[in-house]
Amino acid sequence: MKGRGNTVRTLLLAGVAAAAVIVLAVLLIKGGRSEKTVGHDIAPTDITDFYYTLDSSVDPPVYQRYRFYTENGSYYFYHETREGDHWPLTEEDITVAGTVTLSDAEWTALWHCLEDGTVRPPEANTETGNAGPWLFLYWNGDRDRFRQYTFATAAQQADFEALCEALAAAR
């Protein structure tokens, strides 16, 4: 009887160890993914900042930045246009800028534009002449890893750009 109890105990311990290894492997695989999806891995309430920056050295140079962010429980939109005859355009070249408080409906419109998009670790870009847009999403829980954003569809990016233009023009 004594031998049988040890065998059962050994089998139970082996089973628990095997289960722990499987759980650990699943967590490592899930945590090791190369991207996260907005709406699946990132909740709307987790988003703290979203930046869209277009910066081109064409003649004349183009610079446009849109930023959506949260602060003290409120939602904000910031827009900035820079114009000039030199590149890079600097803060001294800002011709239009403004910050406005957003309604819940406006923040929800942003969410619909970002939903199903992905964030991944930033990649080194050695390409020259790429004007962007450069897209970065900051969210609670990213631990400085997943920030470079890609829209799920071209239509959502177009909707986002239209939303930004409307918000900037209305204020």
Salt bridges, closest charged atoms under 4 A:
ASP41 OD2 - ARG33 NH2 2.45
ASP49 OD1 - ARG67 NH2 2.50
GLU80 OE2 - ARG82 NE 2.53
ASP85 OD1 - HIS86 ND1 3.34
ASP93 OD2 - HIS86 NE2 2.89
GLU106 OE2 - ARG171 NH2 2.70
GLU115 OE1 - HIS112 ND1 3.81
ASP116 OD1 - HIS40 NE2 3.17
GLU123 OE2 - ARG120 NE 3.08
ASP142 OD2 - ARG147 NE 2.93
ASP144 OD1 - ARG147 NH2 2.53
